[in-house]
Amino acid sequence: MAELEAIISIHAQLPKNVVLDPKHDLNPAEWDWVNCLNFPVNKLNDLRLSSKPYKWIRFSTGIVLGARGHLCTEPDLPDPIPIDYDSGLPAISVDLYYYTSVEEKRRMFPINPKLTDTMTVTSSRTSACRADFRLDVEARDKRCVVTGAAYLCDAAHLLPHSKGDTV
């Protein structure tokens, strides 16, 4: 019988409901732990991305979530203790929990409250990269990822990007 591959599963607290209000409901009962990233241990070992792989995992998770935090082994602790970031990776699968502060949770979903303001212009020209952006997003997602409504508006980047006109 083949051995199962060891996986490091990262869980993060995400709000049960995302609304266009920049002030999230920070009540812990309104947030759930969600598995957001999985790292095969053997791939991390093979790639040797960092001499301190747990620091790299923490950094990667922060990039994905857009919030600083720390990794712990248990969920829902009043005073979570971060893992030992200097230790090596385990030979077995583990679940880690990415804790963020209240301040970071407020910044996690920086949805612009003026997103639907037709008077707000972010660019005056359409680049080659942006020409079919709305159609591509609509075909991929079918609905607005913020409101869940059918597409009635222009598509927009929820997170800033800086690729310019390069493909």
DSSP file (Angstrom, degrees, kcal/mol; ACC not computed):
  #  RESIDUE AA STRUCTURE BP1 BP2  ACC     N-H-->O    O-->H-N    N-H-->O    O-->H-N    TCO  KAPPA ALPHA  PHI   PSI    X-CA   Y-CA   Z-CA
    1    1 A M              0   0    0      0, 0.0     2,-0.1     0, 0.0     0, 0.0   0.000 360.0 360.0 360.0 131.3    0.0    0.0    0.0
    2    2 A A        -     0   0    0      1,-0.1     2,-0.2     0, 0.0     0, 0.0  -0.411 360.0-115.9 -72.3 143.5    1.4    3.4   -1.0
    3    3 A E        -     0   0    0     -2,-0.1     2,-0.2     1,-0.1    -1,-0.1  -0.525  30.4-112.0 -76.6 144.9    2.1    5.9    1.7
    4    4 A L        -     0   0    0     -2,-0.2     2,-0.2     1,-0.1    -1,-0.1  -0.527  34.6-108.1 -75.2 143.8    0.1    9.2    1.7
    5    5 A E        -     0   0    0     -2,-0.2     2,-0.3     1,-0.1    -1,-0.1  -0.528  33.0-113.9 -73.9 135.7    2.1   12.3    0.9
    6    6 A A        -     0   0    0     -2,-0.2    35,-2.5    85,-0.1    36,-0.5  -0.539  38.2-170.9 -71.9 131.9    2.7   14.6    3.8
    7    7 A I  E     -A   40   0A   0     -2,-0.3    87,-2.1    33,-0.2     2,-0.7  -0.970  22.3-145.6-126.6 138.0    0.8   17.9    3.4
    8    8 A I  E     -Ab  39  94A   0     31,-2.9    31,-2.6    -2,-0.4     2,-0.5  -0.929  23.5-161.3-100.2 113.0    1.0   21.2    5.3
    9    9 A S  E     -Ab  38  95A   0     85,-2.8    87,-3.2    -2,-0.7     2,-0.5  -0.843   1.9-154.1 -99.9 126.4   -2.6   22.6    5.3
   10   10 A I  E     -Ab  37  96A   0     27,-3.2    26,-2.7    -2,-0.5    27,-1.6  -0.878   8.6-167.1-104.1 126.5   -3.0   26.3    6.1
   11   11 A H  E     -Ab  35  97A   0     85,-2.7    87,-3.4    -2,-0.5     2,-0.3  -0.901   4.6-172.6-112.0 140.7   -6.3   27.5    7.5
   12   12 A A  E     -Ab  34  98A   0     22,-2.5    22,-2.7    -2,-0.4     2,-0.5  -0.958  29.0-111.1-131.1 150.5   -7.2   31.1    7.7
   13   13 A Q  E     +A   33   0A   0     85,-0.7    20,-0.2    -2,-0.3    18,-0.0  -0.716  41.1 176.6 -82.0 124.9  -10.1   32.9    9.4
   14   14 A L  E     -A   32   0A   0     18,-2.6    18,-2.6    -2,-0.5     2,-0.1  -0.947  35.0-100.0-126.5 148.5  -12.4   34.4    6.7
   15   15 A P  E     -A   31   0A   0      0, 0.0    16,-0.3     0, 0.0     3,-0.1  -0.376  21.6-134.5 -67.4 145.2  -15.7   36.2    7.2
   16   16 A K  S    S+     0   0    0     14,-3.0     2,-0.4     1,-0.2    15,-0.1   0.845  95.5  30.6 -65.9 -33.3  -18.8   34.2    6.6
   17   17 A N  S    S-     0   0    0     13,-0.4     2,-0.6     8,-0.1     8,-0.3  -0.993  70.9-155.7-131.1 127.1  -20.3   37.1    4.6
   18   18 A V        +     0   0    0     -2,-0.4     2,-0.3    -3,-0.1     6,-0.0  -0.902  22.8 177.4-100.8 124.4  -18.3   39.6    2.5
   19   19 A V        -     0   0    0     -2,-0.6    92,-0.2     2,-0.3   128,-0.1  -0.780  44.7-106.7-122.1 166.7  -20.2   42.8    2.1
   20   20 A L  S    S+     0   0    0     -2,-0.3    95,-0.1     2,-0.0     4,-0.0   0.272  87.2 109.1 -78.1  14.4  -19.3   46.1    0.4
   21   21 A D        -     0   0    0      1,-0.1    -2,-0.3     2,-0.1    90,-0.1  -0.821  64.9-148.4 -91.1 121.6  -18.9   47.7    3.9
   22   22 A P  S    S+     0   0    0      0, 0.0     2,-1.0     0, 0.0    -1,-0.1   0.659  86.2  76.8 -66.0 -12.4  -15.2   48.4    4.6
   23   23 A K  S    S-     0   0    0     -3,-0.0    -2,-0.1     2,-0.0    83,-0.1  -0.804  79.5-155.2 -99.5  94.9  -16.0   47.8    8.3
   24   24 A H        -     0   0    0     -2,-1.0     2,-0.9    82,-0.1    -6,-0.1  -0.238  27.6-102.1 -64.5 154.4  -16.2   44.0    8.6
   25   25 A D        -     0   0    0     -8,-0.3    -1,-0.1     1,-0.1    -8,-0.1  -0.729  38.1-170.5 -75.0 110.6  -18.1   42.3   11.3
   26   26 A L        +     0   0    0     -2,-0.9    -1,-0.1   -11,-0.1     5,-0.1   0.320  39.8 128.5 -91.9   8.1  -15.2   41.4   13.6
   27   27 A N    >   -     0   0    0      1,-0.2     3,-2.6     3,-0.1     4,-0.2  -0.505  63.1-134.9 -61.8 122.6  -17.3   39.2   15.9
   28   28 A P  G >  S+     0   0    0      0, 0.0     3,-1.5     0, 0.0    -1,-0.2   0.777 103.3  64.8 -54.9 -26.9  -15.4   35.9   16.0
   29   29 A A  G 3  S+     0   0    0      1,-0.3    -2,-0.1     3,-0.0    -3,-0.0   0.699  96.9  57.5 -68.7 -17.1  -18.7   34.0   15.5
   30   30 A E  G <  S+     0   0    0     -3,-2.6   -14,-3.0    -5,-0.1   -13,-0.4   0.308  98.3  73.5 -95.3   8.1  -19.0   35.6   12.1
   31   31 A W  E <   -A   15   0A   0     -3,-1.5     2,-0.3   -16,-0.3   -18,-0.1  -0.959  62.6-163.0-123.5 141.6  -15.6   34.2   10.9
   32   32 A D  E     -A   14   0A   0    -18,-2.6   -18,-2.6    -2,-0.4     2,-0.5  -0.910  26.7-113.1-121.0 149.5  -14.8   30.6   10.0
   33   33 A W  E     -A   13   0A   0     -2,-0.3     2,-0.4   -20,-0.2   -20,-0.2  -0.715  41.0-173.4 -77.1 126.6  -11.5   28.7    9.7
   34   34 A V  E     -A   12   0A   0    -22,-2.7   -22,-2.5    -2,-0.5     2,-0.6  -0.983  29.6-120.1-127.3 133.0  -11.1   27.8    6.0
   35   35 A N  E     +A   11   0A   0     -2,-0.4   -24,-0.3   -24,-0.2     3,-0.1  -0.609  43.4 162.2 -69.5 117.1   -8.4   25.7    4.4
   36   36 A C  E     +     0   0A   0    -26,-2.7     2,-0.3    -2,-0.6    -1,-0.2   0.690  54.7  24.6-114.0 -24.4   -6.8   28.1    2.0
   37   37 A L  E     -A   10   0A   0    -27,-1.6   -27,-3.2     2,-0.0     2,-0.4  -0.995  53.5-165.9-143.4 147.3   -3.5   26.6    1.0
   38   38 A N  E     -A    9   0A   0     -2,-0.3   -29,-0.2   -29,-0.2   -31,-0.0  -0.996   6.1-167.4-134.3 129.9   -1.9   23.2    0.9
   39   39 A F  E     -A    8   0A   0    -31,-2.6   -31,-2.9    -2,-0.4     2,-0.4  -0.961  19.2-136.2-119.2 116.5    1.9   22.6    0.6
   40   40 A P  E  >  -A    7   0A   0      0, 0.0     4,-2.1     0, 0.0     3,-0.3  -0.583  16.3-142.7 -67.1 125.7    3.2   19.1   -0.2
   41   41 A V  H  > S+     0   0    0    -35,-2.5     4,-2.5    -2,-0.4     5,-0.2   0.893  97.9  53.6 -60.2 -42.5    6.2   18.6    2.1
   42   42 A N  H  > S+     0   0    0    -36,-0.5     4,-2.3     1,-0.2    -1,-0.2   0.863 108.3  50.6 -64.5 -33.7    8.3   16.8   -0.4
   43   43 A K  H  > S+     0   0    0     -3,-0.3     4,-2.7     2,-0.2     5,-0.2   0.917 110.4  49.0 -68.3 -42.6    7.8   19.6   -3.0
   44   44 A L  H  X>S+     0   0    0     -4,-2.1     4,-1.7     1,-0.2     5,-0.6   0.909 113.0  47.8 -61.4 -41.6    8.9   22.2   -0.4
   45   45 A N  H  <5S+     0   0    0     -4,-2.5    -2,-0.2    -5,-0.2    -1,-0.2   0.904 113.5  47.5 -65.4 -40.9   11.9   20.1    0.5
   46   46 A D  H  <5S+     0   0    0     -4,-2.3    -2,-0.2     1,-0.2    -1,-0.2   0.895 113.4  47.0 -67.1 -40.6   12.8   19.6   -3.2
   47   47 A L  H  <5S-     0   0    0     -4,-2.7    -1,-0.2    -5,-0.1    -2,-0.2   0.788  85.6-157.7 -74.4 -27.7   12.4   23.3   -4.1
   48   48 A R  T  <5 +     0   0    0     -4,-1.7    -3,-0.1    -5,-0.2     3,-0.1   0.929  24.5 166.9  48.0  53.9   14.4   24.6   -1.2
   49   49 A L      < +     0   0    0     -5,-0.6     2,-0.3     1,-0.2    -1,-0.1   0.747  63.8   6.0 -69.5 -23.6   12.8   28.0   -1.4
   50   50 A S        -     0   0    0     -6,-0.2    -1,-0.2     1,-0.1    -2,-0.1  -0.993  60.2-129.1-157.5 150.5   14.1   29.0    2.0
   51   51 A S  S    S+     0   0    0     -2,-0.3    -1,-0.1     1,-0.3    -2,-0.0   0.661 115.2  45.7 -74.3 -14.6   16.4   27.8    4.7
   52   52 A K  S >> S-     0   0    0      1,-0.1     4,-1.4    36,-0.0     3,-1.1  -0.750  74.0-179.6-126.1  82.2   13.4   28.5    7.1
   53   53 A P  H 3> S+     0   0    0      0, 0.0     4,-2.5     0, 0.0     5,-0.2   0.787  77.2  59.3 -60.5 -30.8   10.4   27.0    5.2
   54   54 A Y  H 3> S+     0   0    0     33,-0.5     4,-2.3    31,-0.4     5,-0.1   0.858 104.7  51.1 -67.3 -31.6    7.9   27.9    7.9
   55   55 A K  H <> S+     0   0    0     -3,-1.1     4,-2.5    30,-0.5    -1,-0.2   0.887 110.2  49.7 -68.5 -37.8    8.8   31.6    7.4
   56   56 A W  H  X S+     0   0    0     -4,-1.4     4,-2.8     2,-0.2    -2,-0.2   0.908 110.7  49.7 -65.9 -41.5    8.3   31.2    3.7
   57   57 A I  H  X S+     0   0    0     -4,-2.5     4,-2.5     2,-0.2    -2,-0.2   0.915 111.6  48.8 -63.2 -43.0    4.9   29.5    4.3
   58   58 A R  H  X S+     0   0    0     -4,-2.3     4,-2.3     2,-0.2    -2,-0.2   0.933 112.8  47.9 -61.7 -45.6    3.9   32.4    6.6
   59   59 A F  H  X S+     0   0    0     -4,-2.5     4,-2.0     2,-0.2    -2,-0.2   0.934 112.3  49.0 -59.6 -48.0    5.0   34.9    4.0
   60   60 A S  H  X S+     0   0    0     -4,-2.8     4,-2.2     1,-0.2    -1,-0.2   0.892 110.9  49.9 -61.1 -41.6    3.2   33.1    1.2
   61   61 A T  H  X S+     0   0    0     -4,-2.5     4,-2.6     1,-0.2     5,-0.3   0.910 109.1  52.2 -65.1 -41.3    0.0   32.9    3.2
   62   62 A G  H  X>S+     0   0    0     -4,-2.3     4,-2.0     1,-0.2     5,-1.1   0.874 108.8  50.9 -61.5 -37.7    0.2   36.6    4.0
   63   63 A I  H  <5S+     0   0    0     -4,-2.0    -2,-0.2     2,-0.2    -1,-0.2   0.927 111.8  46.8 -65.3 -45.2    0.6   37.4    0.3
   64   64 A V  H  <5S+     0   0    0     -4,-2.2    -2,-0.2     1,-0.2    -1,-0.2   0.916 121.7  35.6 -63.9 -43.6   -2.5   35.4   -0.6
   65   65 A L  H  <5S-     0   0    0     -4,-2.6    -1,-0.2     2,-0.2    -2,-0.2   0.699  99.4-130.8 -85.1 -19.9   -4.7   36.8    2.2
   66   66 A G  T  <5S+     0   0    0     -4,-2.0     2,-0.3    -5,-0.3    -3,-0.2   0.808  74.4  99.6  72.6  28.5   -3.3   40.4    2.1
   67   67 A A  S   <S-     0   0    0     -5,-1.1    -1,-0.2    -6,-0.2    -2,-0.2  -0.998  72.1-120.7-148.0 142.1   -2.8   40.3    5.8
   68   68 A R        +     0   0    0     -2,-0.3    33,-0.5    -3,-0.1     2,-0.3  -0.560  48.9 136.1 -79.2 147.0    0.1   39.8    8.2
   69   69 A G  E     -C  100   0A   0     -2,-0.2     2,-0.3    31,-0.2    31,-0.2  -0.922  42.3-109.2-166.0-169.8   -0.2   37.0   10.7
   70   70 A H  E     -C   99   0A   0     29,-1.9    29,-2.9    -2,-0.3     2,-0.4  -0.979  26.4-113.5-141.0 156.2    1.5   34.0   12.3
   71   71 A L  E     +C   98   0A   0     -2,-0.3    12,-2.5    27,-0.2     2,-0.3  -0.706  34.1 173.1 -92.8 135.4    1.2   30.3   12.2
   72   72 A C  E     -C   97   0A   0     25,-1.9    25,-3.0    -2,-0.4    -2,-0.0  -0.903  35.7-130.5-134.4 164.0   -0.1   28.2   15.1
   73   73 A T  S    S+     0   0    0      8,-0.5    22,-0.2    -2,-0.3    -1,-0.0   0.613  87.9  53.9 -91.9 -12.7   -0.9   24.5   15.5
   74   74 A E  S    S-     0   0    0      7,-0.2     3,-0.4    23,-0.1     2,-0.2  -0.953  73.9-133.0-126.3 142.1   -4.4   25.0   17.2
   75   75 A P  S    S+     0   0    0      0, 0.0    -2,-0.0     0, 0.0    24,-0.0  -0.528  80.0  16.4 -85.5 158.7   -7.5   27.0   16.2
   76   76 A D  S    S+     0   0    0      1,-0.2     3,-0.0    -2,-0.2   -43,-0.0   0.784  76.0 155.9  57.6  38.0   -9.5   29.3   18.4
   77   77 A L        -     0   0    0     -3,-0.4    -1,-0.2     1,-0.1    -3,-0.0  -0.752  44.6-137.6 -91.7 142.9   -7.0   29.8   21.2
   78   78 A P  S    S+     0   0    0      0, 0.0    -1,-0.1     0, 0.0    -2,-0.1   0.873 102.5  19.3 -66.3 -34.6   -7.3   33.0   23.2
   79   79 A D  S    S-     0   0    0     -3,-0.0     0, 0.0     2,-0.0     0, 0.0  -0.654  88.3-159.6-133.7  76.9   -3.6   33.6   23.2
   80   80 A P        -     0   0    0      0, 0.0    -4,-0.0     0, 0.0    -8,-0.0  -0.280   8.6-140.3 -65.5 141.6   -2.1   31.5   20.3
   81   81 A I        -     0   0    0     -7,-0.0    -8,-0.5     1,-0.0    -7,-0.2  -0.892  21.8-123.3-101.9 121.9    1.6   30.6   20.5
   82   82 A P        -     0   0    0      0, 0.0   -10,-0.2     0, 0.0     3,-0.0  -0.218  29.5-105.4 -61.5 153.3    3.3   30.8   17.1
   83   83 A I        -     0   0    0    -12,-2.5     2,-1.0     1,-0.1   -12,-0.1  -0.190  43.9 -86.8 -68.4 169.8    5.1   27.7   15.8
   84   84 A D    >   -     0   0    0      1,-0.2     3,-1.6     4,-0.1   -30,-0.1  -0.725  40.3-165.8 -80.8 103.0    8.9   27.5   15.9
   85   85 A Y  T 3  S+     0   0    0     -2,-1.0   -30,-0.5     1,-0.3   -31,-0.4   0.630  83.2  60.2 -68.7 -13.0    9.8   29.1   12.5
   86   86 A D  T 3  S+     0   0    0    -32,-0.1    -1,-0.3   -33,-0.1    -2,-0.1   0.532  85.6 100.3 -90.4  -6.8   13.3   27.8   12.7
   87   87 A S  S <  S-     0   0    0     -3,-1.6   -33,-0.5     1,-0.1     2,-0.1  -0.316  74.9-108.6 -79.6 163.3   12.3   24.1   12.8
   88   88 A G        -     0   0    0      1,-0.1    -1,-0.1   -35,-0.1    -4,-0.1  -0.313  43.2 -83.0 -82.2 170.4   12.3   21.8    9.8
   89   89 A L        -     0   0    0      1,-0.1    -1,-0.1   -48,-0.1     2,-0.1  -0.416  47.7-111.5 -75.4 150.3    9.3   20.5    8.0
   90   90 A P        -     0   0    0      0, 0.0    -1,-0.1     0, 0.0     4,-0.1  -0.317   6.4-135.0 -79.1 163.9    7.5   17.4    9.4
   91   91 A A  S    S+     0   0    0      2,-0.1     2,-0.3    -2,-0.1   -85,-0.1   0.456  89.3  58.3 -92.9  -4.0    7.4   14.0    7.8
   92   92 A I  S    S-     0   0    0    -86,-0.1     2,-0.1   -87,-0.1   -86,-0.1  -0.804  98.4 -87.0-121.8 163.8    3.6   13.8    8.5
   93   93 A S        -     0   0    0     -2,-0.3     2,-0.3   -87,-0.1   -85,-0.2  -0.456  47.8-176.4 -70.3 140.9    0.6   15.9    7.4
   94   94 A V  E     -b    8   0A   0    -87,-2.1   -85,-2.8    -2,-0.1     2,-0.5  -0.978  23.1-136.8-138.2 151.6   -0.2   18.9    9.7
   95   95 A D  E     -b    9   0A   0     -2,-0.3     2,-0.3   -87,-0.2   -85,-0.2  -0.931  23.3-171.6-104.7 130.4   -2.8   21.6    9.9
   96   96 A L  E     -b   10   0A   0    -87,-3.2   -85,-2.7    -2,-0.5     2,-0.5  -0.919  13.0-142.0-121.5 151.3   -1.6   25.1   10.7
   97   97 A Y  E     -bC  11  72A   0    -25,-3.0   -25,-1.9    -2,-0.3     2,-0.9  -0.952   7.1-143.7-120.2 126.4   -3.8   28.1   11.5
   98   98 A Y  E     -bC  12  71A   0    -87,-3.4   -85,-0.7    -2,-0.5     2,-0.3  -0.776  20.3-160.8 -94.1 103.4   -2.9   31.6   10.3
   99   99 A Y  E     - C   0  70A   0    -29,-2.9   -29,-1.9    -2,-0.9     2,-0.3  -0.675   8.0-172.3 -86.8 135.7   -3.9   34.0   13.0
  100  100 A T  E     - C   0  69A   0     -2,-0.3   -31,-0.2   -31,-0.2     2,-0.0  -0.929  23.4-113.9-124.0 152.0   -4.3   37.7   12.1
  101  101 A S     >  -     0   0    0    -33,-0.5     4,-2.3    -2,-0.3     5,-0.2  -0.279  32.5-105.5 -75.6 167.6   -4.9   40.7   14.4
  102  102 A V  H  > S+     0   0    0      1,-0.2     4,-1.7     2,-0.2     5,-0.1   0.899 123.0  53.9 -59.5 -41.2   -8.1   42.7   14.4
  103  103 A E  H  > S+     0   0    0      1,-0.2     4,-0.8     2,-0.2    -1,-0.2   0.904 109.2  47.6 -61.6 -41.4   -6.3   45.5   12.6
  104  104 A E  H >> S+     0   0    0      1,-0.2     4,-0.8     2,-0.2     3,-0.7   0.878 107.2  56.6 -68.5 -37.0   -5.2   43.1    9.9
  105  105 A K  H >< S+     0   0    0     -4,-2.3     3,-0.6     1,-0.3     4,-0.4   0.862 102.1  56.8 -62.0 -33.9   -8.7   41.6    9.5
  106  106 A R  H 3< S+     0   0    0     -4,-1.7    -1,-0.3     1,-0.2    -2,-0.2   0.796 112.7  41.3 -66.1 -26.4  -10.0   45.1    8.9
  107  107 A R  H << S+     0   0    0     -4,-0.8    -1,-0.2    -3,-0.7    -2,-0.2   0.504  88.1  94.2 -97.3  -5.7   -7.6   45.3    5.9
  108  108 A M  S << S+     0   0    0     -4,-0.8    -1,-0.1    -3,-0.6    -2,-0.1   0.842  93.4  33.2 -60.7 -36.1   -8.0   41.8    4.5
  109  109 A F  S    S-     0   0    0     -4,-0.4     2,-2.9    -3,-0.2    -1,-0.3  -0.701  70.4-176.7-122.5  79.1  -10.7   42.7    2.0
  110  110 A P        +     0   0    0      0, 0.0     2,-0.4     0, 0.0    -3,-0.1  -0.266  15.5 170.5 -76.9  59.4   -9.9   46.2    0.8
  111  111 A I        -     0   0    0     -2,-2.9    -2,-0.1   -92,-0.2    47,-0.1  -0.567  38.6-119.4 -72.4 126.9  -12.9   46.5   -1.4
  112  112 A N    >   -     0   0    0     -2,-0.4     3,-2.1     1,-0.2     4,-0.2  -0.527  12.3-147.7 -69.1 120.0  -13.2   50.1   -2.6
  113  113 A P  T 3  S+     0   0    0      0, 0.0     3,-0.4     0, 0.0    -1,-0.2   0.698 100.1  58.2 -63.9 -15.2  -16.5   51.5   -1.3
  114  114 A K  T >  S+     0   0    0      1,-0.2     3,-1.5     2,-0.1     6,-0.2   0.159  70.6 115.5 -95.9  18.8  -16.5   53.6   -4.5
  115  115 A L  T <  S+     0   0    0     -3,-2.1    -1,-0.2     1,-0.3    -3,-0.0   0.850  81.4  40.2 -56.3 -37.5  -16.4   50.5   -6.7
  116  116 A T  T 3  S+     0   0    0     -3,-0.4     2,-0.7    -4,-0.2    -1,-0.3   0.378  85.1 117.8 -95.1   4.2  -19.8   51.2   -8.2
  117  117 A D    X   -     0   0    0     -3,-1.5     3,-1.4     1,-0.2    -3,-0.1  -0.621  50.1-161.7 -74.8 112.5  -19.3   55.0   -8.5
  118  118 A T  T 3  S+     0   0    0     -2,-0.7    -1,-0.2     1,-0.3    -3,-0.0   0.641  86.6  63.9 -72.0 -12.9  -19.5   55.7  -12.2
  119  119 A M  T 3  S+     0   0    0      2,-0.0     2,-0.5    -3,-0.0    -1,-0.3   0.577  82.6  92.8 -85.7  -9.4  -17.8   59.0  -11.7
  120  120 A T    <   -     0   0    0     -3,-1.4     2,-0.5    -6,-0.2     0, 0.0  -0.752  57.2-172.3 -88.9 124.1  -14.6   57.3  -10.5
  121  121 A V        -     0   0    0     -2,-0.5     3,-0.1     1,-0.1    -2,-0.0  -0.964  17.0-179.6-118.9 129.4  -12.1   56.7  -13.4
  122  122 A T  S    S+     0   0    0     -2,-0.5     2,-0.3     1,-0.3    -1,-0.1   0.681  75.4   7.8 -98.8 -21.3   -9.0   54.6  -12.9
  123  123 A S        -     0   0    0      1,-0.1    -1,-0.3     3,-0.0     3,-0.0  -0.979  53.4-149.6-157.6 146.9   -7.6   54.9  -16.4
  124  124 A S  S    S+     0   0    0     -2,-0.3     2,-0.3    -3,-0.1    -1,-0.1   0.488  80.2  53.0 -98.5  -3.2   -8.5   56.9  -19.5
  125  125 A R  S    S-     0   0    0      0, 0.0     2,-0.6     0, 0.0     0, 0.0  -0.941  73.8-127.4-133.2 156.1   -7.4   54.4  -22.0
  126  126 A T        -     0   0    0     -2,-0.3     2,-0.1     3,-0.0     5,-0.0  -0.889  27.7-155.1-101.9 120.5   -7.9   50.7  -22.8
  127  127 A S     >  -     0   0    0     -2,-0.6     4,-1.3     1,-0.1     3,-0.4  -0.364  32.5-102.6 -86.9 171.5   -4.7   48.8  -23.1
  128  128 A A  T  4 S+     0   0    0      1,-0.2     4,-0.4     2,-0.2     3,-0.2   0.854 124.2  51.8 -60.2 -34.8   -4.2   45.5  -25.1
  129  129 A C  T  4 S+     0   0    0      1,-0.2    -1,-0.2     2,-0.1     3,-0.2   0.788 113.7  42.7 -73.3 -26.8   -4.3   43.6  -21.8
  130  130 A R  T >4 S+     0   0    0     -3,-0.4     3,-1.2     1,-0.2     4,-0.5   0.578  86.1  92.7 -96.7 -10.1   -7.6   45.3  -20.7
  131  131 A A  T 3< S+     0   0    0     -4,-1.3     4,-0.2     1,-0.3     3,-0.2   0.873 103.5  21.3 -55.6 -43.9   -9.5   45.1  -23.9
  132  132 A D  T 3> S+     0   0    0     -4,-0.4     4,-2.7    -3,-0.2    -1,-0.3   0.185  91.1 113.0-109.5  16.1  -11.2   41.8  -23.2
  133  133 A F  H <> S+     0   0    0     -3,-1.2     4,-2.8     1,-0.2     5,-0.2   0.926  78.1  46.2 -57.4 -51.2  -10.8   41.8  -19.4
  134  134 A R  H  > S+     0   0    0     -4,-0.5     4,-2.8     1,-0.2    -1,-0.2   0.924 114.8  47.6 -60.2 -45.5  -14.6   42.1  -18.6
  135  135 A L  H  > S+     0   0    0      1,-0.2     4,-2.4     2,-0.2    -1,-0.2   0.900 113.0  48.8 -63.4 -40.6  -15.5   39.4  -21.1
  136  136 A D  H  X S+     0   0    0     -4,-2.7     4,-2.1     2,-0.2    -2,-0.2   0.923 113.6  46.1 -64.3 -44.4  -12.8   37.1  -19.8
  137  137 A V  H  X S+     0   0    0     -4,-2.8     4,-3.1    -5,-0.2     5,-0.4   0.922 113.1  49.7 -65.3 -44.0  -13.8   37.6  -16.2
  138  138 A E  H  X S+     0   0    0     -4,-2.8     4,-2.1    -5,-0.2    -2,-0.2   0.909 112.0  48.1 -61.9 -42.7  -17.5   37.2  -16.9
  139  139 A A  H  < S+     0   0    0     -4,-2.4    -1,-0.2    -5,-0.2    -2,-0.2   0.880 117.5  42.7 -64.8 -38.0  -16.8   33.9  -18.9
  140  140 A R  H  < S+     0   0    0     -4,-2.1    -2,-0.2    -5,-0.2    -1,-0.2   0.943 128.0  24.6 -74.0 -48.8  -14.7   32.6  -16.1
  141  141 A D  H  < S-     0   0    0     -4,-3.1     2,-1.1    -5,-0.2    -3,-0.2   0.702  76.9-155.6 -96.7 -21.7  -16.8   33.6  -13.0
  142  142 A K  S  < S+     0   0    0     -4,-2.1     9,-0.5    -5,-0.4     2,-0.3   0.017  75.4  40.7  70.3 -30.8  -20.3   33.8  -14.4
  143  143 A R  B    S-D  150   0B   0     -2,-1.1     2,-0.2     7,-0.2     7,-0.2  -0.921 102.4 -80.4-140.9 163.0  -21.2   36.2  -11.5
  144  144 A C     >  -     0   0    0      5,-3.1     4,-1.9    -2,-0.3    11,-0.0  -0.502  33.7-146.4 -64.8 128.7  -19.7   39.1   -9.6
  145  145 A V  T  4 S+     0   0    0     -2,-0.2    -1,-0.2     1,-0.2    -3,-0.0   0.675  95.8  46.0 -73.8 -15.9  -17.3   37.7   -7.0
  146  146 A V  T  4 S+     0   0    0      3,-0.1    -1,-0.2  -126,-0.0  -128,-0.1   0.907 129.7  16.3 -88.8 -50.5  -18.1   40.5   -4.6
  147  147 A T  T  4 S-     0   0    0      2,-0.1    -2,-0.2  -128,-0.1     3,-0.1   0.695  88.2-130.7 -99.8 -21.7  -21.9   40.7   -4.8
  148  148 A G     <  +     0   0    0     -4,-1.9    -3,-0.1     1,-0.3     2,-0.1   0.438  63.6 133.4  82.5  -1.0  -22.9   37.3   -6.4
  149  149 A A        -     0   0    0      1,-0.1    -5,-3.1    -6,-0.1    -1,-0.3  -0.378  67.8 -91.8 -80.3 159.3  -25.1   39.2   -8.9
  150  150 A A  B     -D  143   0B   0     -7,-0.2     2,-0.4     1,-0.1    -7,-0.2  -0.346  63.0 -79.6 -62.8 154.0  -25.2   38.6  -12.6
  151  151 A Y        +     0   0    0     -9,-0.5    -1,-0.1     1,-0.2     4,-0.1  -0.424  69.5 143.3 -66.3 116.3  -22.8   40.9  -14.4
  152  152 A L        +     0   0    0     -2,-0.4     2,-0.2     2,-0.1    -1,-0.2   0.275  63.0  47.4-126.8   1.6  -24.3   44.3  -14.8
  153  153 A C  S    S-     0   0    0     -3,-0.1     2,-0.2   -19,-0.1   -37,-0.1  -0.727  94.9 -73.7-134.5 179.9  -21.2   46.4  -14.3
  154  154 A D        -     0   0    0     -2,-0.2     2,-0.2     1,-0.1    -2,-0.1  -0.505  50.0-111.8 -75.6 148.7  -17.6   46.6  -15.4
  155  155 A A        -     0   0    0     -2,-0.2     2,-0.3    -4,-0.1   -21,-0.1  -0.525  39.5-172.5 -75.7 149.9  -15.1   44.1  -14.1
  156  156 A A        -     0   0    0     -2,-0.2     2,-0.5   -23,-0.1     3,-0.1  -0.991  30.2-108.1-144.4 150.6  -12.5   45.4  -11.8
  157  157 A H        -     0   0    0     -2,-0.3     4,-0.1     1,-0.2    -2,-0.0  -0.683  22.4-162.7 -75.5 126.4   -9.4   44.2  -10.1
  158  158 A L  S    S+     0   0    0     -2,-0.5    -1,-0.2     1,-0.1   -46,-0.1   0.792  81.8  45.3 -80.5 -28.8  -10.1   43.8   -6.4
  159  159 A L  S    S-     0   0    0     -3,-0.1    -1,-0.1   -48,-0.1   -48,-0.0  -0.936 100.4-107.7-111.9 137.6   -6.4   43.8   -5.5
  160  160 A P        -     0   0    0      0, 0.0     2,-0.3     0, 0.0    -2,-0.1  -0.242  37.0-171.8 -62.7 150.2   -4.1   46.3   -7.2
  161  161 A H        -     0   0    0     -4,-0.1     3,-0.1     3,-0.0    -4,-0.0  -0.928  19.8-160.2-137.4 163.9   -1.7   45.2   -9.9
  162  162 A S        +     0   0    0     -2,-0.3    -1,-0.0     1,-0.1     0, 0.0  -0.172  49.1 121.1-141.7  45.7    1.1   46.8  -11.7
  163  163 A K    >   -     0   0    0      1,-0.2     3,-1.4     3,-0.0     2,-0.1   0.686  50.3-164.3 -81.9 -17.5    1.7   44.9  -14.9
  164  164 A G  T 3   -     0   0    0      1,-0.2    -1,-0.2    -3,-0.1   -35,-0.1  -0.471  60.4 -30.0  68.0-139.8    1.1   47.9  -17.2
  165  165 A D  T 3  S+     0   0    0     -2,-0.1    -1,-0.2   -37,-0.1     2,-0.2   0.275 104.3 117.0 -97.1  10.8    0.5   47.0  -20.8
  166  166 A T    <         0   0    0     -3,-1.4    -3,-0.0     1,-0.1     0, 0.0  -0.518 360.0 360.0 -79.8 148.3    2.7   43.8  -20.8
  167  167 A V              0   0    0     -2,-0.2    -1,-0.1   -39,-0.0    -3,-0.1   0.430 360.0 360.0 -89.5 360.0    1.0   40.5  -21.4
